[in-house]
Amino acid sequence: MQGFRSVGDLQRFISIFSALRNLFVPPHQKSSGLAIHIHQIRTMAQWKAVTGATA
């Protein structure tokens, strides 16, 4: 529990972190560099839409 005050704080962090990681990490399959790049572009577009980021 390095740096977490309670088990609940740790569990909350893990649940949010795993959801974000699943969004940003490309699927584990043989992909070309272009497919990974397209995944990254789509992911950032989704992230900006959700967070309301302008840049």
C-alpha angles and dihedrals in degrees: 000000000000107000097350119118097208142010089250092058090050093049092049091051093048093050093051094041094051092050091051093044091053088053097050103036113081118236115277101251134102104286133169121242089253093055091051091048091051089049090053092049092049091046093052091048090053091046092051091048092051097043096038092235115168101196 
